Structures are given as C-alpha cells and as structure tokens.
Amino acid sequence: MSEPAAHPTPASKRDPSAPSSGGGLRAWLARVVGDVFGLDTRSLAVARIGLGVLCVLDVLVRFTDLSFFLTDVGALPRVAVIDELARSEHVSLYMAAGSPLWVGALLTVQALAAAAFAVGFRTRLANLVLWVLVVSLHVRGGILLQSGDVVMRLLLFWSLFLPMGARLSLDHLRSRPTRPAPVQVLGLASAGFMVQLAVVYIFTAYLKSGRVWSNGEAVYYALKIDHFAKQPFADLLLGQPWLLEILTPATWFWEILGPYLLLMPFLRGPVRTFVVSAFVFMHLGFFFGLEIGLFPWICIAAWLALLPGWLWDRLGWRVSDPGLHLLGAPRRPRPSGWRRGAPVLVHNLVAGFFLALVINWNLSTVGGARYAVPALPRAVGHTLRLDQKWNMFAPYPLKDDGWYAMPGQLSDGRWVDLWRGGEPQWATEAERASWPDAERPTPGGLPDGSEQWLSREKPAVVSSMYANQRWRKYMRNLWLKRYKDMRVYYGKAVCRAHNGATRGGDRLRTFEIWYMKEDTGPPSEGERPVVPVRIWTHHCYKTDVPSRTEREP
C-alpha cells in the first residue's frame, strides 16, 4: 500500500529544521528523540478517523435523550447545572438556551464537525469546532460523563496542535503534489499527546491504593458491579477465580509499566508496536466484560496514534518523504534567521505550557497540596476543561451496587412501574416468608399508600436496564449523596414527561425512587442480602405534601 504524489524530496530541499540522517551519536540521539516523542502522520490519520467516528456516534446517542438531559424541561435544567454542577470558570454554548431547537441545532453542528474531522475536510477548523462543542456539552451535562468522555475531550485538545489531516484526508487530496505531507512530526505537542495518554494509566495505577489491588480481588469486585457487568462474559470470568487473581496484578503492573516502555531507546519500532497492541487488547477485554460505553474504543483510537512508522512500512504503507518535521515550522521556504525559528518557538511555548499544566494537575491528584496547581493556570485548565483525575476503580472498585424500582400511583389509584414498565414487581408470599424478621422492610419496600412489598429479586441482567451509558452514569450518580439535590429535578421531569402524554385517570399522581442496595462481600462470601432504600418521594401535582428525600445513601 502506497500513497500517490510520490515526488521524493531531495535532501537539499527537506525541512532544514530536521536532524541529519548521517551517522554518529548526535544523529542517533536525534533519531531516538524523533521516534520516542514524535508521531507518525499515518498513525495520526488512523486515530483521527477513529476519534471522528466515535464523536459522531456519541452525538447520535445524545439525540435520543435530547429533551430529558439537555433542555430546561428535562432532568438537567440550566438552573440546576449552574447551582449544583458547573463552576464559575466554565463556558458553554449549550448553556446559552434551554430549548430543544437550540440544543438540536448545536448537536447537528457537532455531528457535522465530527464527520468533517473524520474525513479530513478542513481538518483543523473541524477539530476546533468539535472541541469547542464537546467542551460545551460536557459543561452542560457533567453529571452524565465518564472517563471516556474526558479522554476524548483532552485528545481533541491536543489534536489542535498536530497535523491530523496530513494523510488519509480530503485536505491531503486537495493539497498540491509539490508539498508532500511530512512523515513524522516532533515537538512539545507530540510529546504532550503521548504524555496525556500515558498519565491516564500511570495515575490511575497510583490511585489504586486499595487492598484488593494487592491481594488479587479487584477484578472480582469490578465484575460484581451489576450495572457494569456485561453478560455472559462477566460471569464466565467470575467462574474462574484463579484467572481473576492473575488479571488483577497484571492490570495494575501493565498500567504502570506499559507507558514507560514508550521511552525505550532500543528496538523502538517493535517495542512500541507491542505496547500499543497490548493496550488495545486490554481495552478489548474491558469491552467484553464491562458496560462502559465508548471508553474502550476511545482509548483504542488514541493508542493507534502512537503506532510507529516502522509498522506501517512493514505492512506496505510506505511514503515518499522520510523526513522529520518540527511542529510549528513553515512548510514553505522562508528567509533564514529568527523568522524561520519563531513559529517553532511559539508553538512549543504554548504546547509546553499546557504539557506542564497536565503534569502538574495529575501530580496534584496524588500529592495533594504539595503539587497544587496555581490559581491562574488552574482557572485556565477549568475553562478549557483540561481538568482530570483518573480514579477509575480507584482506590478500589465499588463494593456496593444495586438496581432501581420506581412504583408510581396514578390518579385512579393504579400502580405502575416507571422504571421497567408494567406493574411494580411485588414480593410473592414465598419471598416475603423467606425474609428473616431482621431483614423485613419496615417500611423499606413498602410504597406509601400500598399494602404490598416490593420484590428484592435481582433482575436477570441489571446492566441491560439502562438505555445507554448516559442513563447508567446518571442513575448511579442520582443514588449518591453528593447529587441528592438533583433528585427533585428528576422527579419533575418524570412527572412532566408522563402527564404531558396522558389524561384523566392515567395521570401520574405520585411516585417513589427505591434503590435495591446490594453489598458485595469477599469472594468467599459473595453477595449479601438486598436492602431496599427509598431515596425520594415525589408528588406530581399534590401541593399539600412536599416531595422529599427519604434516606441518605
């Protein structure tokens, strides 16, 4: 596989800022620096396509819940975001208006920008528009985000400094054949992209300080989180305890060791190919075992950007110009002197500032006040949404999980299940008789106005109860004490959605949110008894009885 426009560039006309390919220690060190901290434009092209497609998919999912999560008539009105979630430094186009029309228009522009980024049409402009809208969307719905969203946001930022459209792009096809695209680019921005990806794993490993990571039980607890566990693969792994004891330390050690292997000065091509491949297979394992949205695929796309040119050459994708291009250097000849070096200097000063900020920010997550980010850079970081903390399954995976039951009473007295549809799942006589007196719900499991007890029988696949990752993240957060003030907005949105489509006796009068809490014991003990917790009661139109939080988790 080769590219057209193969006009070889004579050595005398190659980028004068690139190091010589001659022999000697100096030339070898230059090649090492280029291979370790530089990025191949073929790899950047593959990563760009992957990230662009994933951004399109993310927008399509957002469209399905547009009104409920992104408008003022849903569960996250702008007043709630301002009061409970956003910071003063945050800026968001999605916060300019709360109507479905405005949000839908922005999502459409975001999808078009993502598509343009994927195909490489006006790549840098598409990258900028996409990044601005992604940052805006993350400010608007911060309670819906997971780590994959943060990785995507940060990679789009670093892509602004890189020639993402140099190959496999409409921009490349439109460029003149007398200006061949560089093969490898080097600068603090290429190093920043690599460091940003590396710190995701290094710092999540440092934050995994819980005992279960040292005694081999962490993967067991991760797979026992029912709202994450993807069946049947999760149960297959849980049936092999010896394998879980191997996977736990292997995951931790690889998250620490793998990124440092990128610095290997010898056998750089084979070693980097091995590192990228290993991380790709690790994320494929995450995908098969856990319901974590686009996170595995976002990370896979990011790692593809680090594939060495050594691999592409051996796969037959050879390019005409093997030169190294310094980021920021002009592609066209310019007069010698400071005007030639100034763009490189400015480019690296800006990228260097953000690289230092990213490193400082991550150190502050493990070192506390000792590495606190100064006020001004911290404000810049929050505004650009460079804030990050990689505490996935850290310091240990959740040891409690559960599922929801939402019995609602209609105007005519009938009961409905607002979460699963149909009638509520009431406990059978046999189930009630099997509960020890100490575990009988008093009043746990007894909705107001009902003589029935809610069943504590676990659904077959808890993770399938959520329409998508946004719902999974939102509902988990709704259970947490930190977000207890968001429950009233959820209640209003549910009442508004139900009663806006019904009349008469079908109107929803009141409903309750129950969380069937289930603690996970150690492998020798397994799951503990389910404890129903009523966390919210909401009255849709009965003004004399206030809605309320029942219990704190």
LONUZA-851637 format. One record per residue (C-alpha): residue number from 1; residue in one letter; x, y, z. Coordinates in steps of 0.05 Angstrom, whole numbers, always signed. Example, Ala and Ser with C-alpha at 12.3 -4.5 7.8 and 13.67 -1.06 7.14 Angstrom:
<vomars>
VOMAR   resi   resn       px       py       pz
VOMAR      1      a     +246      -90     +156
VOMAR      2      s     +273      -21     +143
</vomars>
This chain:
<vomars>
VOMAR   resi   resn       px       py       pz
VOMAR      1      m       +0       +0       +0
VOMAR      2      s      +30      +66      -20
VOMAR      3      e       +7     +137      -29
VOMAR      4      p       +2     +177      -93
VOMAR      5      a      +41     +241     -106
VOMAR      6      a     +106     +205      -93
VOMAR      7      h     +153     +260     -112
VOMAR      8      p     +215     +246      -70
VOMAR      9      t     +242     +306      -35
VOMAR     10      p     +317     +316      -46
VOMAR     11      a     +358     +321      +17
VOMAR     12      s     +377     +392       +0
VOMAR     13      k     +303     +412       -1
VOMAR     14      r     +280     +375      +60
VOMAR     15      d     +259     +412     +122
VOMAR     16      p     +322     +448     +146
VOMAR     17      s     +299     +441     +218
VOMAR     18      a     +300     +365     +213
VOMAR     19      p     +362     +329     +240
VOMAR     20      s     +412     +299     +193
VOMAR     21      s     +405     +225     +176
VOMAR     22      g     +481     +216     +177
VOMAR     23      g     +519     +173     +226
VOMAR     24      g     +547     +189     +294
VOMAR     25      l     +520     +193     +365
VOMAR     26      r     +486     +260     +353
VOMAR     27      a     +447     +234     +293
VOMAR     28      w     +428     +171     +332
VOMAR     29      l     +403     +213     +391
VOMAR     30      a     +363     +256     +343
VOMAR     31      r     +330     +194     +313
VOMAR     32      v     +316     +167     +383
VOMAR     33      v     +282     +232     +404
VOMAR     34      g     +242     +233     +339
VOMAR     35      d     +219     +161     +347
VOMAR     36      v     +203     +167     +421
VOMAR     37      f     +169     +235     +424
VOMAR     38      g     +149     +244     +351
VOMAR     39      l      +85     +219     +319
VOMAR     40      d      +77     +187     +250
VOMAR     41      t      +26     +223     +207
VOMAR     42      r       -1     +157     +182
VOMAR     43      s      -18     +138     +254
VOMAR     44      l      -48     +206     +267
VOMAR     45      a      -93     +196     +207
VOMAR     46      v     -119     +129     +231
VOMAR     47      a     -131     +157     +301
VOMAR     48      r     -167     +218     +271
VOMAR     49      i     -215     +174     +233
VOMAR     50      g     -229     +133     +295
VOMAR     51      l     -240     +193     +341
VOMAR     52      g     -284     +228     +290
VOMAR     53      v     -329     +167     +281
VOMAR     54      l     -335     +158     +356
VOMAR     55      c     -354     +231     +364
VOMAR     56      v     -409     +222     +312
VOMAR     57      l     -435     +160     +349
VOMAR     58      d     -435     +198     +415
VOMAR     59      v     -477     +254     +385
VOMAR     60      l     -527     +204     +357
VOMAR     61      v     -536     +174     +427
VOMAR     62      r     -545     +245     +455
VOMAR     63      f     -601     +258     +406
VOMAR     64      t     -642     +200     +436
VOMAR     65      d     -644     +235     +504
VOMAR     66      l     -641     +307     +480
VOMAR     67      s     -702     +334     +517
VOMAR     68      f     -692     +295     +581
VOMAR     69      f     -619     +311     +593
VOMAR     70      l     -602     +374     +554
VOMAR     71      t     -663     +421     +558
VOMAR     72      d     -697     +462     +612
VOMAR     73      v     -757     +416     +611
VOMAR     74      g     -715     +355     +629
VOMAR     75      a     -678     +329     +689
VOMAR     76      l     -620     +377     +679
VOMAR     77      p     -647     +447     +670
VOMAR     78      r     -595     +501     +665
VOMAR     79      v     -612     +528     +734
VOMAR     80      a     -594     +461     +764
VOMAR     81      v     -529     +458     +725
VOMAR     82      i     -510     +528     +748
VOMAR     83      d     -529     +516     +821
VOMAR     84      e     -504     +445     +830
VOMAR     85      l     -455     +424     +777
VOMAR     86      a     -418     +478     +739
VOMAR     87      r     -360     +522     +761
VOMAR     88      s     -353     +597     +751
VOMAR     89      e     -296     +585     +702
VOMAR     90      h     -338     +542     +656
VOMAR     91      v     -363     +568     +589
VOMAR     92      s     -414     +531     +546
VOMAR     93      l     -452     +546     +483
VOMAR     94      y     -503     +494     +504
VOMAR     95      m     -519     +538     +565
VOMAR     96      a     -540     +597     +521
VOMAR     97      a     -611     +570     +514
VOMAR     98      g     -651     +512     +541
VOMAR     99      s     -698     +497     +483
VOMAR    100      p     -697     +432     +444
VOMAR    101      l     -688     +472     +380
VOMAR    102      w     -624     +505     +404
VOMAR    103      v     -595     +441     +432
VOMAR    104      g     -614     +402     +370
VOMAR    105      a     -580     +454     +325
VOMAR    106      l     -516     +451     +365
VOMAR    107      l     -516     +375     +365
VOMAR    108      t     -525     +377     +289
VOMAR    109      v     -466     +424     +281
VOMAR    110      q     -425     +380     +328
VOMAR    111      a     -442     +318     +287
VOMAR    112      l     -423     +353     +222
VOMAR    113      a     -357     +377     +253
VOMAR    114      a     -342     +306     +276
VOMAR    115      a     -356     +279     +207
VOMAR    116      a     -312     +332     +175
VOMAR    117      f     -257     +315     +224
VOMAR    118      a     -263     +241     +208
VOMAR    119      v     -257     +250     +133
VOMAR    120      g     -205     +305     +140
VOMAR    121      f     -244     +363     +109
VOMAR    122      r     -218     +430     +134
VOMAR    123      t     -188     +387     +189
VOMAR    124      r     -161     +440     +235
VOMAR    125      l     -224     +482     +233
VOMAR    126      a     -268     +420     +243
VOMAR    127      n     -223     +399     +301
VOMAR    128      l     -231     +468     +333
VOMAR    129      v     -307     +470     +325
VOMAR    130      l     -313     +399     +350
VOMAR    131      w     -270     +411     +411
VOMAR    132      v     -308     +475     +430
VOMAR    133      l     -375     +440     +425
VOMAR    134      v     -351     +378     +463
VOMAR    135      v     -326     +423     +519
VOMAR    136      s     -392     +460     +518
VOMAR    137      l     -432     +395     +520
VOMAR    138      h     -390     +369     +579
VOMAR    139      v     -404     +432     +618
VOMAR    140      r     -478     +425     +603
VOMAR    141      g     -484     +353     +625
VOMAR    142      g     -426     +339     +672
VOMAR    143      i     -466     +290     +714
VOMAR    144      l     -471     +245     +653
VOMAR    145      l     -397     +239     +639
VOMAR    146      q     -350     +181     +648
VOMAR    147      s     -275     +175     +638
VOMAR    148      g     -280     +161     +564
VOMAR    149      d     -312     +229     +554
VOMAR    150      v     -254     +262     +589
VOMAR    151      v     -203     +224     +547
VOMAR    152      m     -239     +245     +484
VOMAR    153      r     -242     +318     +505
VOMAR    154      l     -168     +320     +521
VOMAR    155      l     -146     +284     +458
VOMAR    156      l     -186     +333     +415
VOMAR    157      f     -150     +390     +450
VOMAR    158      w      -80     +362     +436
VOMAR    159      s     -101     +347     +365
VOMAR    160      l     -107     +422     +353
VOMAR    161      f      -31     +425     +354
VOMAR    162      l      -19     +367     +307
VOMAR    163      p      -26     +356     +232
VOMAR    164      m      -85     +309     +239
VOMAR    165      g     -105     +318     +166
VOMAR    166      a      -37     +307     +135
VOMAR    167      r      -57     +238     +107
VOMAR    168      l     -120     +198      +90
VOMAR    169      s     -159     +263      +86
VOMAR    170      l     -195     +306      +36
VOMAR    171      d     -146     +361      +54
VOMAR    172      h      -88     +317      +32
VOMAR    173      l     -122     +301      -34
VOMAR    174      r     -134     +375      -46
VOMAR    175      s      -62     +395      -30
VOMAR    176      r      -12     +406      -85
VOMAR    177      p      +34     +346     -101
VOMAR    178      t      +95     +393      -95
VOMAR    179      r      +82     +397      -20
VOMAR    180      p      +85     +325       +6
VOMAR    181      a      +59     +314      +76
VOMAR    182      p     +111     +302     +130
VOMAR    183      v     +120     +231     +153
VOMAR    184      q     +139     +245     +225
VOMAR    185      v     +125     +307     +267
VOMAR    186      l     +161     +326     +331
VOMAR    187      g     +151     +379     +384
VOMAR    188      l     +124     +390     +453
VOMAR    189      a      +54     +380     +425
VOMAR    190      s      +70     +309     +400
VOMAR    191      a     +102     +296     +468
VOMAR    192      g      +41     +326     +501
VOMAR    193      f       -6     +280     +464
VOMAR    194      m      +35     +220     +485
VOMAR    195      v      +43     +243     +557
VOMAR    196      q      -32     +258     +563
VOMAR    197      l      -48     +187     +542
VOMAR    198      a       +5     +158     +587
VOMAR    199      v      -17     +194     +651
VOMAR    200      v      -87     +164     +644
VOMAR    201      y      -56      +96     +662
VOMAR    202      i       +2     +116     +706
VOMAR    203      f      -40     +158     +753
VOMAR    204      t     -100     +111     +755
VOMAR    205      a      -50      +58     +778
VOMAR    206      y      -22     +103     +832
VOMAR    207      l      -92     +119     +856
VOMAR    208      k     -109      +45     +861
VOMAR    209      s      -85      +41     +933
VOMAR    210      g     -140       -5     +959
VOMAR    211      r     -121      -72     +990
VOMAR    212      v     -160     -110     +937
VOMAR    213      w     -109      -89     +885
VOMAR    214      s      -53     -122     +924
VOMAR    215      n      -90     -185     +946
VOMAR    216      g     -116     -202     +876
VOMAR    217      e     -191     -188     +888
VOMAR    218      a     -200     -123     +849
VOMAR    219      v     -223     -153     +783
VOMAR    220      y     -272     -197     +822
VOMAR    221      y     -304     -135     +853
VOMAR    222      a     -305      -98     +787
VOMAR    223      l     -343     -155     +753
VOMAR    224      k     -392     -159     +811
VOMAR    225      i     -416      -88     +798
VOMAR    226      d     -482     -107     +767
VOMAR    227      h     -495      -42     +730
VOMAR    228      f     -428      -51     +695
VOMAR    229      a     -423     -126     +686
VOMAR    230      k     -434     -148     +614
VOMAR    231      q     -462     -217     +607
VOMAR    232      p     -445     -273     +594
VOMAR    233      f     -370     -255     +594
VOMAR    234      a     -371     -226     +664
VOMAR    235      d     -400     -290     +695
VOMAR    236      l     -352     -333     +654
VOMAR    237      l     -293     -296     +685
VOMAR    238      l     -324     -298     +755
VOMAR    239      g     -326     -373     +748
VOMAR    240      q     -250     -374     +741
VOMAR    241      p     -224     -346     +807
VOMAR    242      w     -152     -366     +792
VOMAR    243      l     -154     -324     +729
VOMAR    244      l     -181     -263     +766
VOMAR    245      e     -123     -268     +815
VOMAR    246      i      -76     -263     +755
VOMAR    247      l     -113     -208     +719
VOMAR    248      t     -114     -161     +779
VOMAR    249      p      -39     -152     +788
VOMAR    250      a      -28     -158     +713
VOMAR    251      t      -74      -99     +700
VOMAR    252      w      -42      -56     +754
VOMAR    253      f      +30      -72     +734
VOMAR    254      w      +16      -60     +660
VOMAR    255      e      -17       +7     +673
VOMAR    256      i      +47      +27     +708
VOMAR    257      l      +99       -6     +663
VOMAR    258      g      +67       +0     +594
VOMAR    259      p      +71      +76     +586
VOMAR    260      y     +144      +77     +608
VOMAR    261      l     +162      +26     +554
VOMAR    262      l     +145      +80     +503
VOMAR    263      l     +211     +113     +524
VOMAR    264      m     +252      +52     +503
VOMAR    265      p     +312      +77     +461
VOMAR    266      f     +327       +9     +430
VOMAR    267      l     +283      -34     +385
VOMAR    268      r     +237      +26     +384
VOMAR    269      g     +191       +2     +328
VOMAR    270      p     +178      -69     +354
VOMAR    271      v     +172      -47     +427
VOMAR    272      r     +123      +10     +412
VOMAR    273      t      +82      -36     +368
VOMAR    274      f      +79      -87     +425
VOMAR    275      v      +59      -33     +476
VOMAR    276      v       +3       -6     +432
VOMAR    277      s      -22      -76     +416
VOMAR    278      a      -23      -96     +490
VOMAR    279      f      -64      -35     +509
VOMAR    280      v     -112      -48     +451
VOMAR    281      f     -123     -119     +475
VOMAR    282      m     -132      -96     +547
VOMAR    283      h     -187      -48     +526
VOMAR    284      l     -220     -102     +484
VOMAR    285      g     -222     -143     +548
VOMAR    286      f     -256      -84     +583
VOMAR    287      f     -307      -80     +526
VOMAR    288      f     -326     -154     +531
VOMAR    289      g     -332     -154     +607
VOMAR    290      l     -360      -85     +625
VOMAR    291      e     -414      -38     +601
VOMAR    292      i     -373      +26     +600
VOMAR    293      g     -397      +59     +537
VOMAR    294      l     -347      +84     +486
VOMAR    295      f     -289      +86     +535
VOMAR    296      p     -252      +25     +507
VOMAR    297      w     -259      +48     +435
VOMAR    298      i     -237     +119     +451
VOMAR    299      c     -174      +93     +484
VOMAR    300      i     -161      +45     +427
VOMAR    301      a     -166     +101     +377
VOMAR    302      a     -118     +143     +419
VOMAR    303      w      -67      +87     +422
VOMAR    304      l      -68      +79     +347
VOMAR    305      a      -39     +149     +342
VOMAR    306      l      +24     +122     +375
VOMAR    307      l      +37      +66     +326
VOMAR    308      p     +108      +74     +297
VOMAR    309      g     +123      +85     +224
VOMAR    310      w     +164      +20     +229
VOMAR    311      l      +98      -19     +229
VOMAR    312      w      +67      +17     +171
VOMAR    313      d     +129       +7     +129
VOMAR    314      r     +127      -67     +141
VOMAR    315      l      +54      -70     +126
VOMAR    316      g      +68      -39      +58
VOMAR    317      w      +44      +32      +71
VOMAR    318      r     +106      +69      +50
VOMAR    319      v     +111     +143      +37
VOMAR    320      s     +158     +183       -5
VOMAR    321      d     +189     +231      +44
VOMAR    322      p     +221     +201     +107
VOMAR    323      g     +238     +269     +136
VOMAR    324      l     +223     +293     +206
VOMAR    325      h     +183     +358     +212
VOMAR    326      l     +186     +403     +273
VOMAR    327      l     +116     +424     +294
VOMAR    328      g     +105     +498     +281
VOMAR    329      a     +158     +502     +226
VOMAR    330      p     +132     +531     +160
VOMAR    331      r     +123     +482     +103
VOMAR    332      r     +144     +533      +51
VOMAR    333      p     +215     +561      +48
VOMAR    334      r     +223     +626      +85
VOMAR    335      p     +282     +674      +96
VOMAR    336      s     +333     +649     +146
VOMAR    337      g     +341     +679     +214
VOMAR    338      w     +293     +688     +272
VOMAR    339      r     +232     +690     +226
VOMAR    340      r     +244     +617     +209
VOMAR    341      g     +251     +595     +282
VOMAR    342      a     +198     +640     +313
VOMAR    343      p     +137     +596     +294
VOMAR    344      v     +171     +535     +323
VOMAR    345      l     +187     +572     +387
VOMAR    346      v     +116     +599     +396
VOMAR    347      h      +85     +532     +380
VOMAR    348      n     +128     +497     +432
VOMAR    349      l     +119     +551     +485
VOMAR    350      v      +44     +544     +481
VOMAR    351      a      +45     +468     +479
VOMAR    352      g      +97     +467     +534
VOMAR    353      f      +53     +508     +580
VOMAR    354      f       -5     +460     +572
VOMAR    355      l      +41     +400     +579
VOMAR    356      a      +67     +427     +645
VOMAR    357      l       -5     +442     +667
VOMAR    358      v      -27     +370     +652
VOMAR    359      i      +32     +341     +690
VOMAR    360      n      +21     +388     +749
VOMAR    361      w      -54     +373     +750
VOMAR    362      n      -43     +298     +753
VOMAR    363      l      +10     +305     +807
VOMAR    364      s      -39     +344     +849
VOMAR    365      t      -87     +284     +847
VOMAR    366      v      -36     +240     +883
VOMAR    367      g       +7     +291     +920
VOMAR    368      g      -46     +338     +948
VOMAR    369      a      -26     +408     +968
VOMAR    370      r      +47     +395     +954
VOMAR    371      y      +33     +396     +879
VOMAR    372      a      -27     +443     +879
VOMAR    373      v      -39     +477     +813
VOMAR    374      p      -30     +553     +819
VOMAR    375      a      -94     +594     +816
VOMAR    376      l      -86     +625     +746
VOMAR    377      p      -65     +561     +710
VOMAR    378      r     -120     +524     +747
VOMAR    379      a     -172     +573     +723
VOMAR    380      v     -146     +565     +651
VOMAR    381      g     -150     +490     +659
VOMAR    382      h     -222     +492     +683
VOMAR    383      t     -243     +539     +627
VOMAR    384      l     -211     +495     +574
VOMAR    385      r     -234     +433     +611
VOMAR    386      l     -164     +404     +619
VOMAR    387      d     -183     +384     +690
VOMAR    388      q     -174     +310     +701
VOMAR    389      k     -170     +256     +754
VOMAR    390      w     -161     +184     +734
VOMAR    391      n     -193     +147     +792
VOMAR    392      m     -226      +91     +752
VOMAR    393      f     -238      +33     +800
VOMAR    394      a     -194      +71     +850
VOMAR    395      p     -176      +66     +905
VOMAR    396      y     -216       +2     +895
VOMAR    397      p     -277      -19     +854
VOMAR    398      l     -345       -7     +883
VOMAR    399      k     -365      -56     +937
VOMAR    400      d     -439      -39     +933
VOMAR    401      d     -486      -35     +875
VOMAR    402      g     -560      -47     +862
VOMAR    403      w     -618      -31     +817
VOMAR    404      y     -678      +15     +816
VOMAR    405      a     -752       +5     +829
VOMAR    406      m     -799      +64     +817
VOMAR    407      p     -871      +49     +838
VOMAR    408      g     -917     +104     +816
VOMAR    409      q     -991     +114     +833
VOMAR    410      l    -1038     +141     +780
VOMAR    411      s    -1098     +187     +792
VOMAR    412      d    -1146     +128     +793
VOMAR    413      g    -1105      +91     +845
VOMAR    414      r    -1070      +40     +800
VOMAR    415      w     -996      +26     +810
VOMAR    416      v     -945      +27     +753
VOMAR    417      d     -870      +14     +749
VOMAR    418      l     -840      +77     +719
VOMAR    419      w     -771      +45     +712
VOMAR    420      r     -785      -22     +679
VOMAR    421      g     -856      -12     +654
VOMAR    422      g     -919      -51     +671
VOMAR    423      e     -938      -63     +743
VOMAR    424      p     -888      -59     +800
VOMAR    425      q     -852     -123     +818
VOMAR    426      w     -886     -141     +884
VOMAR    427      a     -857     -193     +930
VOMAR    428      t     -892     -260     +929
VOMAR    429      e     -917     -293     +993
VOMAR    430      a     -860     -344     +988
VOMAR    431      e     -808     -288     +981
VOMAR    432      r     -837     -250    +1040
VOMAR    433      a     -837     -312    +1083
VOMAR    434      s     -764     -325    +1067
VOMAR    435      w     -741     -259    +1096
VOMAR    436      p     -716     -262    +1168
VOMAR    437      d     -751     -214    +1215
VOMAR    438      a     -689     -171    +1219
VOMAR    439      e     -689     -162    +1144
VOMAR    440      r     -763     -147    +1134
VOMAR    441      p     -773      -78    +1104
VOMAR    442      t     -802      -32    +1157
VOMAR    443      p     -821       +9    +1119
VOMAR    444      g     -767       -9    +1067
VOMAR    445      g     -800      -37    +1005
VOMAR    446      l     -869      -11    +1024
VOMAR    447      p     -891      +47     +979
VOMAR    448      d     -936      +99    +1012
VOMAR    449      g    -1009      +80    +1002
VOMAR    450      s     -995       +7     +985
VOMAR    451      e    -1001      -56    +1025
VOMAR    452      q     -951      -92     +980
VOMAR    453      w     -877     -101     +990
VOMAR    454      l     -830      -90     +931
VOMAR    455      s     -794     -152     +909
VOMAR    456      r     -720     -156     +923
VOMAR    457      e     -708     -208     +869
VOMAR    458      k     -650     -186     +826
VOMAR    459      p     -665     -176     +751
VOMAR    460      a     -631     -225     +705
VOMAR    461      v     -582     -174     +676
VOMAR    462      v     -581     -109     +715
VOMAR    463      s     -535      -74     +665
VOMAR    464      s     -588      -83     +610
VOMAR    465      m     -637      -40     +649
VOMAR    466      y     -603      +23     +624
VOMAR    467      a     -616      +50     +554
VOMAR    468      n     -544      +73     +546
VOMAR    469      q     -483      +95     +584
VOMAR    470      r     -512     +164     +598
VOMAR    471      w     -570     +134     +636
VOMAR    472      r     -524      +86     +672
VOMAR    473      k     -479     +142     +696
VOMAR    474      y     -537     +189     +713
VOMAR    475      m     -576     +138     +754
VOMAR    476      r     -514     +116     +792
VOMAR    477      n     -499     +189     +809
VOMAR    478      l     -572     +201     +830
VOMAR    479      w     -562     +149     +885
VOMAR    480      l     -501     +185     +913
VOMAR    481      k     -508     +234     +970
VOMAR    482      r     -466     +284     +930
VOMAR    483      y     -522     +291     +879
VOMAR    484      k     -582     +286     +925
VOMAR    485      d     -606     +356     +906
VOMAR    486      m     -613     +333     +834
VOMAR    487      r     -668     +284     +852
VOMAR    488      v     -723     +337     +853
VOMAR    489      y     -707     +356     +781
VOMAR    490      y     -711     +283     +760
VOMAR    491      g     -778     +278     +795
VOMAR    492      k     -805     +339     +759
VOMAR    493      a     -780     +313     +692
VOMAR    494      v     -813     +245     +702
VOMAR    495      c     -880     +277     +721
VOMAR    496      r     -876     +325     +663
VOMAR    497      a     -860     +271     +613
VOMAR    498      h     -914     +223     +637
VOMAR    499      n     -970     +272     +648
VOMAR    500      g     -956     +310     +584
VOMAR    501      a     -976     +248     +545
VOMAR    502      t    -1035     +224     +588
VOMAR    503      r    -1102     +249     +612
VOMAR    504      g    -1153     +232     +665
VOMAR    505      g    -1141     +171     +709
VOMAR    506      d    -1076     +155     +673
VOMAR    507      r    -1042     +217     +701
VOMAR    508      l     -985     +204     +749
VOMAR    509      r    -1001     +230     +819
VOMAR    510      t     -940     +208     +858
VOMAR    511      f     -881     +161     +853
VOMAR    512      e     -822     +138     +894
VOMAR    513      i     -750     +121     +878
VOMAR    514      w     -725      +58     +912
VOMAR    515      y     -654      +34     +906
VOMAR    516      m     -645      -40     +919
VOMAR    517      k     -577      -37     +951
VOMAR    518      e     -533      -99     +949
VOMAR    519      d     -466     -101     +983
VOMAR    520      t     -413     -147     +954
VOMAR    521      g     -374     -189    +1003
VOMAR    522      p     -306     -220     +991
VOMAR    523      p     -301     -279     +942
VOMAR    524      s     -310     -329     +999
VOMAR    525      e     -376     -296    +1020
VOMAR    526      g     -407     -270     +956
VOMAR    527      e     -467     -223     +954
VOMAR    528      r     -502     -200    +1016
VOMAR    529      p     -577     -191    +1027
VOMAR    530      v     -611     -136     +988
VOMAR    531      v     -631      -75    +1028
VOMAR    532      p     -686      -31     +997
VOMAR    533      v     -673      +43    +1006
VOMAR    534      r     -725      +95     +990
VOMAR    535      i     -686     +156     +968
VOMAR    536      w     -741     +201     +941
VOMAR    537      t     -816     +212     +942
VOMAR    538      h     -845     +258     +890
VOMAR    539      h     -916     +287     +885
VOMAR    540      c     -931     +310     +815
VOMAR    541      y     -989     +356     +828
VOMAR    542      k    -1008     +348     +901
VOMAR    543      t     -984     +413     +932
VOMAR    544      d    -1000     +399    +1005
VOMAR    545      v     -950     +342    +1010
VOMAR    546      p     -878     +363     +994
VOMAR    547      s     -832     +318     +955
VOMAR    548      r     -774     +294     +998
VOMAR    549      t     -711     +255    +1005
VOMAR    550      e     -725     +194    +1048
VOMAR    551      r     -657     +167    +1066
VOMAR    552      e     -585     +184    +1051
VOMAR    553      p     -542     +130    +1019
</vomars>
